[in-house]
Amino acid sequence: MNKITVLTGDQINVFRAKMLHTGLKSEIRGFRLTSKAPTCYSIIKREYGLKGNKQKVLDQYEQILKDAGVL
């Protein structure tokens, strides 16, 4: 039997925040997409007004997520 999970309301924002976190960690390890889509790094910097290199942005973003109870 297959199970399906449906996300609604605030769950969508939490899921997106976690996916951006995972994506940025992958980018730091060297993973790159070949598409012209914006990187998680650029999305996080733009949406949260963070500055710095990828590691510094990750550290700041993790603190934001911890303060929000997401991590």
N, C-alpha and C positions, 0 to 999 in steps of 0.2 A: 504494500500500500504506500502510495506517495503522499507526503505531507506538504502542504503549501502554507507559507506564512505571509500574512497580509500586514503591511505596515500602514499605519494611519497617523495623522496629526503630528505630534512632536516626535514620534518614532522615526519619521522620515528624516527630520533634521539631525537626529542623533546618529542614524545610520550613515548619512552623508558626511558628518563630521568624522566618524570613525574611518570611513573609506578614504577621505582626504588624508588622514593621519597615516594610514597604511600605505597610501600612494606616495606620500612624501618620504617615508622610511625606505621604500623601494627605490625612489629616485636617488637618495643618498648612497645606496648600495650600487648604483650604476645602471639600474634598469631604465630604459628609455623607450617610449613609444615612437613609432615612425610617423604618426599622423601629425596634423597641424593643430591638434587640440591643445589648449593651454595645459601647462603642467600643474600638478597639485601645489607645487611650490609657489607658482605665480598666483594661483587662485587664493591660497591662504594669505599670501602677502597682501593682495588687493582687498580681500574681504575683511581682514582683521587689522590692516594697517601696520603690519609687522615689517621690520627691516633686518637686514643681515644676510649672511650666507645660509645655505640650506640647513646646516646643523643648528645654528642660532635660531632660525625660524622654527625648526622642529621643537627645540627646547621651550620657546615661548608658547607655541601652540599647545604643547603637552600641558603646560601650566594652566592655560585657558581651559582646556578640557577637564583637567583635574578640579579646578575651581567650580566648574559647571556640573561636576559629578558624573561626567561621561567616562572618564578613565579611573 
